Amino acid sequence: MDMNRELMSETDIHAFGIEIVVRQLQEAGWTVNSYDALADRTREPQIKGTREDEAAFFVVRTDMYPGRGRIESEEVFQTLVRNAGVAGASCYFASVSIANSEGKTEEEMSVPVKGVAYHVAFDGLVKMALPDAN
C-alpha cells in the first residue's frame, strides 16, 4: 500500500461516517431533514430526521479501525439527550468504524487514505436516554 497518499483529516473521517448513517436512515424509512458534519459535537446532533410521528436527533461518532466511534463523556451524553428532549425529539447514537480496504495488516487498515474503498462497521442505532430521576 502506498503510504505517501493524502490522508483524511478527523473532520473527513467524521463526515464519512455521517454520510454512511444518512444513507442507512433513508433506507430505514427516515426523512433526513438536515445533517451537518461541522456541528458542535458536544452540544448538537449531526443529523435531524423524522419517521411517522417521531422526530429524532442522531449523534454520530466515527473512528478508524480498530477503534469505534464513542461519545466523549457522560456530560456530553447528558447534554445531547437533554437538548433533544427540549426540542421534543428522541435521541439516537450511531457508532461507526471504518477500515482501509487496501490495508493488508492491522496497521495499514487503520490508515485513513483519501480516495480508497473502506470496510464499514455500523451496528445500528442505540436510543439514548437519561435515567429516571426517581
C-alpha positions as YAML, in Angstrom:
chain: A
units: angstrom
residues:
- id: 1
  name: MET
  ca: [0.00, 0.00, 0.00]
- id: 2
  name: ASP
  ca: [1.34, 3.44, -0.96]
- id: 3
  name: MET
  ca: [1.62, 5.37, 2.32]
- id: 4
  name: ASN
  ca: [2.51, 8.64, 0.53]
- id: 5
  name: ARG
  ca: [-1.09, 9.36, -0.47]
- id: 6
  name: GLU
  ca: [-3.14, 12.13, 1.06]
- id: 7
  name: LEU
  ca: [-4.74, 11.24, 4.39]
- id: 8
  name: MET
  ca: [-8.25, 12.08, 5.57]
- id: 9
  name: SER
  ca: [-8.48, 14.57, 8.44]
- id: 10
  name: GLU
  ca: [-10.53, 13.90, 11.57]
- id: 11
  name: THR
  ca: [-13.26, 16.09, 10.01]
- id: 12
  name: ASP
  ca: [-13.16, 14.00, 6.80]
- id: 13
  name: ILE
  ca: [-13.50, 10.76, 8.82]
- id: 14
  name: HIS
  ca: [-16.43, 12.22, 10.79]
- id: 15
  name: ALA
  ca: [-18.18, 13.43, 7.60]
- id: 16
  name: PHE
  ca: [-17.69, 9.99, 6.01]
- id: 17
  name: GLY
  ca: [-19.44, 8.36, 8.97]
- id: 18
  name: ILE
  ca: [-22.31, 10.85, 8.78]
- id: 19
  name: GLU
  ca: [-22.83, 10.05, 5.08]
- id: 20
  name: ILE
  ca: [-22.99, 6.33, 5.94]
- id: 21
  name: VAL
  ca: [-25.59, 6.92, 8.68]
- id: 22
  name: VAL
  ca: [-27.68, 9.26, 6.46]
- id: 23
  name: ARG
  ca: [-27.92, 6.51, 3.82]
- id: 24
  name: GLN
  ca: [-28.84, 3.91, 6.47]
- id: 25
  name: LEU
  ca: [-31.55, 6.17, 7.90]
- id: 26
  name: GLN
  ca: [-33.05, 6.82, 4.48]
- id: 27
  name: GLU
  ca: [-33.10, 3.09, 3.73]
- id: 28
  name: ALA
  ca: [-34.88, 2.54, 7.08]
- id: 29
  name: GLY
  ca: [-37.66, 4.98, 6.15]
- id: 30
  name: TRP
  ca: [-36.45, 8.10, 7.97]
- id: 31
  name: THR
  ca: [-36.77, 11.51, 6.34]
- id: 32
  name: VAL
  ca: [-33.46, 13.29, 6.88]
- id: 33
  name: ASN
  ca: [-34.30, 16.94, 7.48]
- id: 34
  name: SER
  ca: [-30.74, 18.17, 7.97]
- id: 35
  name: TYR
  ca: [-27.22, 16.99, 8.60]
- id: 36
  name: ASP
  ca: [-24.05, 18.85, 9.44]
- id: 37
  name: ALA
  ca: [-20.58, 17.34, 9.77]
- id: 38
  name: LEU
  ca: [-19.35, 20.58, 11.33]
- id: 39
  name: ALA
  ca: [-21.98, 20.74, 14.10]
- id: 40
  name: ASP
  ca: [-20.64, 21.25, 17.64]
- id: 41
  name: ARG
  ca: [-20.26, 17.60, 18.68]
- id: 42
  name: THR
  ca: [-20.60, 18.37, 22.39]
- id: 43
  name: ARG
  ca: [-23.99, 20.12, 22.07]
- id: 44
  name: GLU
  ca: [-25.66, 19.31, 18.74]
- id: 45
  name: PRO
  ca: [-26.74, 16.25, 16.78]
- id: 46
  name: GLN
  ca: [-25.14, 15.72, 13.40]
- id: 47
  name: ILE
  ca: [-28.41, 14.57, 11.82]
- id: 48
  name: LYS
  ca: [-32.05, 15.53, 12.41]
- id: 49
  name: GLY
  ca: [-34.85, 13.45, 10.99]
- id: 50
  name: THR
  ca: [-38.43, 12.26, 11.24]
- id: 51
  name: ARG
  ca: [-40.28, 8.99, 10.70]
- id: 52
  name: GLU
  ca: [-44.03, 8.70, 11.13]
- id: 53
  name: ASP
  ca: [-44.76, 10.78, 14.27]
- id: 54
  name: GLU
  ca: [-41.23, 10.63, 15.70]
- id: 55
  name: ALA
  ca: [-38.75, 13.48, 15.50]
- id: 56
  name: ALA
  ca: [-35.20, 12.39, 16.23]
- id: 57
  name: PHE
  ca: [-31.70, 13.69, 16.71]
- id: 58
  name: PHE
  ca: [-28.85, 11.41, 15.62]
- id: 59
  name: VAL
  ca: [-25.43, 11.66, 17.21]
- id: 60
  name: VAL
  ca: [-22.69, 10.14, 15.06]
- id: 61
  name: ARG
  ca: [-19.13, 9.27, 16.05]
- id: 62
  name: THR
  ca: [-16.69, 7.70, 13.58]
- id: 63
  name: ASP
  ca: [-13.27, 6.23, 14.23]
- id: 64
  name: MET
  ca: [-10.65, 4.38, 12.23]
- id: 65
  name: TYR
  ca: [-10.18, 0.65, 12.68]
- id: 66
  name: PRO
  ca: [-9.75, -0.90, 15.21]
- id: 67
  name: GLY
  ca: [-11.45, 1.94, 17.10]
- id: 68
  name: ARG
  ca: [-15.19, 2.54, 17.37]
- id: 69
  name: GLY
  ca: [-16.90, 5.90, 17.49]
- id: 70
  name: ARG
  ca: [-17.63, 6.86, 21.11]
- id: 71
  name: ILE
  ca: [-19.26, 9.75, 22.92]
- id: 72
  name: GLU
  ca: [-16.60, 11.84, 24.63]
- id: 73
  name: SER
  ca: [-18.03, 11.89, 28.17]
- id: 74
  name: GLU
  ca: [-21.09, 11.39, 30.33]
- id: 75
  name: GLU
  ca: [-21.55, 15.17, 30.40]
- id: 76
  name: VAL
  ca: [-21.68, 15.33, 26.59]
- id: 77
  name: PHE
  ca: [-24.12, 12.38, 26.54]
- id: 78
  name: GLN
  ca: [-26.45, 14.12, 29.02]
- id: 79
  name: THR
  ca: [-26.29, 17.46, 27.19]
- id: 80
  name: LEU
  ca: [-27.18, 15.85, 23.84]
- id: 81
  name: VAL
  ca: [-30.11, 13.89, 25.33]
- id: 82
  name: ARG
  ca: [-31.43, 16.98, 27.20]
- id: 83
  name: ASN
  ca: [-31.19, 19.16, 24.07]
- id: 84
  name: ALA
  ca: [-33.14, 16.57, 22.07]
- id: 85
  name: GLY
  ca: [-35.80, 16.43, 24.80]
- id: 86
  name: VAL
  ca: [-36.18, 20.22, 24.83]
- id: 87
  name: ALA
  ca: [-36.77, 20.04, 21.06]
- id: 88
  name: GLY
  ca: [-39.34, 17.26, 21.52]
- id: 89
  name: ALA
  ca: [-37.10, 14.72, 19.79]
- id: 90
  name: SER
  ca: [-35.79, 11.26, 20.56]
- id: 91
  name: CYS
  ca: [-32.01, 10.91, 20.63]
- id: 92
  name: TYR
  ca: [-30.06, 8.10, 18.96]
- id: 93
  name: PHE
  ca: [-26.37, 7.25, 18.85]
- id: 94
  name: ALA
  ca: [-24.61, 5.78, 15.81]
- id: 95
  name: SER
  ca: [-21.11, 4.36, 16.27]
- id: 96
  name: VAL
  ca: [-19.19, 3.87, 13.02]
- id: 97
  name: SER
  ca: [-15.82, 2.25, 12.42]
- id: 98
  name: ILE
  ca: [-14.08, 2.36, 9.06]
- id: 99
  name: ALA
  ca: [-11.11, 0.30, 7.84]
- id: 100
  name: ASN
  ca: [-8.95, 0.98, 4.80]
- id: 101
  name: SER
  ca: [-9.82, -1.90, 2.44]
- id: 102
  name: GLU
  ca: [-6.37, -1.74, 0.78]
- id: 103
  name: GLY
  ca: [-4.68, -2.48, 4.12]
- id: 104
  name: LYS
  ca: [-3.06, -5.91, 4.39]
- id: 105
  name: THR
  ca: [-2.06, -5.52, 8.05]
- id: 106
  name: GLU
  ca: [-3.87, -4.18, 11.12]
- id: 107
  name: GLU
  ca: [-1.69, -1.07, 10.95]
- id: 108
  name: GLU
  ca: [-2.43, -0.42, 7.24]
- id: 109
  name: MET
  ca: [-6.18, -0.89, 7.81]
- id: 110
  name: SER
  ca: [-6.05, 1.96, 10.34]
- id: 111
  name: VAL
  ca: [-4.53, 4.48, 7.86]
- id: 112
  name: PRO
  ca: [-7.22, 6.94, 6.62]
- id: 113
  name: VAL
  ca: [-6.10, 7.35, 2.99]
- id: 114
  name: LYS
  ca: [-8.30, 9.60, 0.84]
- id: 115
  name: GLY
  ca: [-9.98, 8.08, -2.19]
- id: 116
  name: VAL
  ca: [-9.74, 4.38, -1.31]
- id: 117
  name: ALA
  ca: [-12.57, 1.98, -0.53]
- id: 118
  name: TYR
  ca: [-13.41, 1.30, 3.11]
- id: 119
  name: HIS
  ca: [-14.89, -1.56, 5.07]
- id: 120
  name: VAL
  ca: [-17.62, -0.13, 7.32]
- id: 121
  name: ALA
  ca: [-18.79, -1.42, 10.70]
- id: 122
  name: PHE
  ca: [-22.12, 0.09, 11.78]
- id: 123
  name: ASP
  ca: [-24.24, -1.91, 14.19]
- id: 124
  name: GLY
  ca: [-27.32, 0.29, 14.01]
- id: 125
  name: LEU
  ca: [-28.77, 2.91, 16.30]
- id: 126
  name: VAL
  ca: [-28.79, 2.96, 20.09]
- id: 127
  name: LYS
  ca: [-31.53, 5.02, 21.72]
- id: 128
  name: MET
  ca: [-30.02, 7.46, 24.22]
- id: 129
  name: ALA
  ca: [-31.96, 8.31, 27.38]
- id: 130
  name: LEU
  ca: [-31.29, 9.67, 30.83]
- id: 131
  name: PRO
  ca: [-32.15, 7.50, 33.84]
- id: 132
  name: ASP
  ca: [-35.43, 8.31, 35.55]
- id: 133
  name: ALA
  ca: [-34.96, 10.85, 38.33]
- id: 134
  name: ASN
  ca: [-36.93, 8.79, 40.86]
...
